[in-house]
Amino acid sequence: MDVIGHLLSALISLVFLAILGTISGVAIPGLFLAVVAPWLDWIAPVRERRD
């Protein structure tokens, strides 16, 4: 029974870390992009195509 408890706690920890990794992998770069976007537009503005 002790082994099952250890396996269950390890599984819960891995699921929790996977959720945190997903959130930090998506949210943190999104926050940086929102802060840097005005400077990126100033440095490399989008040019319209002329046909």
N, C-alpha and C positions, 0 to 999 in steps of 0.2 A: 504494500500500500504506500510505503514511503517513496518508492521509485515512481509511482504514478503521480504523486504530488509534485515531485521534482520535475518530471516531464511536463506536467500541466503548467507549472509556474514558468518554466523555460519557454513553452509555447506562447503563453500570455505575454511574456516579455518580448519575444520576437515579433508578435503581432503589433504590440505597442510601438516598438522601434520602427517597424515598417511604416506605420501610420505617421509617425513623426518625420521619418525620412521623406515620405511623399509630400507632406505639408511643407517641409523646409526646402525641398527641391523645386517646388512650384511657387510658393508664396514669396520666399526671400528674393529670388531673381526678379520676380514681378515687381516687388517694391523698389528694387534698385533701378529697374527699367523705367518705372514711373518717375523716379527722381531725375534720371539721366536723359530722358526723352527730349526735354526742351533744348538741352545742350547738343544732343545729337542732331536735332533739326537745324540748329544754328551752324554746326560744323559741316554737316553734309546734307544740305537741303535737297528735297525731292524735286527733280527737274521735270517739267512737263515735256512730253514729246511734241515735236513740231513736224507735221507731215507736209 
